[in-house]
């Protein structure tokens, strides 16, 4: 019986060179990361070239921007609350995939405590 593949969700912000290395490592022959699958790539920047790299490899992508949280009237008086909501929603987005590991491969945001609180006991390896 085949081993359960290690399921990855990858967070990026830019060109995706680290992501490309992970894609190559999972698809090379023989694979450098055997029994590993990339479930989704999430970016906080819509123009991140890493999203193009993921799409070229048939990996689902998501764009999760901070600006709508910061510009929302709901959080206009509290940038900290906007960031906490963003981080919590990012955690929920990650958990939808049920990854074994979450890799921040050039993700240029420092996540807050609300990110880890939202992950709760379902925390994938980071």
Long-range contacts (C-beta under 8 A, 24 or more apart in sequence): 2-35, 3-35, 4-35, 5-35, 5-36, 5-37, 6-33, 6-35, 6-36, 6-37, 6-100, 6-101, 7-37, 7-39, 7-97, 7-98, 7-99, 7-100, 7-101, 8-36, 8-37, 8-38, 8-39, 8-99, 8-100, 8-101, 8-102, 8-103, 9-38, 9-39, 9-40, 9-41, 9-42, 9-94, 9-97, 9-99, 9-101, 9-102, 9-103, 9-124, 10-38, 10-40, 10-41, 10-42, 10-54, 10-102, 10-103, 10-104, 10-105, 11-41, 11-42, 11-43, 11-44, 11-94, 11-102, 11-103, 11-104, 11-105, 11-107, 12-41, 12-42, 12-43, 12-48, 12-50, 12-51, 12-105, 12-106, 12-107, 13-43, 13-44, 13-45, 13-48, 13-50, 13-106, 13-107, 13-108, 13-109, 14-45, 14-48, 14-49, 14-50, 14-106, 14-108, 15-48, 15-49, 15-50, 15-106, 16-41, 16-48, 16-49, 16-50, 16-51, 16-52, 16-53, 16-54, 16-105, 16-106, 17-106, 18-105, 18-106, 19-50, 19-53, 19-54, 19-105, 19-106, 20-50, 20-53, 22-103, 22-105, 23-53, 23-54, 23-57, 23-59, 27-57, 39-97, 39-99, 40-97, 42-90, 42-93, 42-94, 44-107, 44-108, 44-109, 50-105, 50-106, 62-93, 64-89, 64-90, 64-93, 66-109, 83-112, 83-114, 84-112, 84-114, 85-114, 87-111, 87-112, 87-114, 87-115, 87-118, 88-114, 88-115, 88-117, 88-118, 89-118, 90-115, 91-115, 91-116, 91-118, 91-119, 92-118, 94-119, 94-124, 95-119, 95-122, 95-124, 99-124, 100-124, 100-125, 101-125, 101-126, 102-126
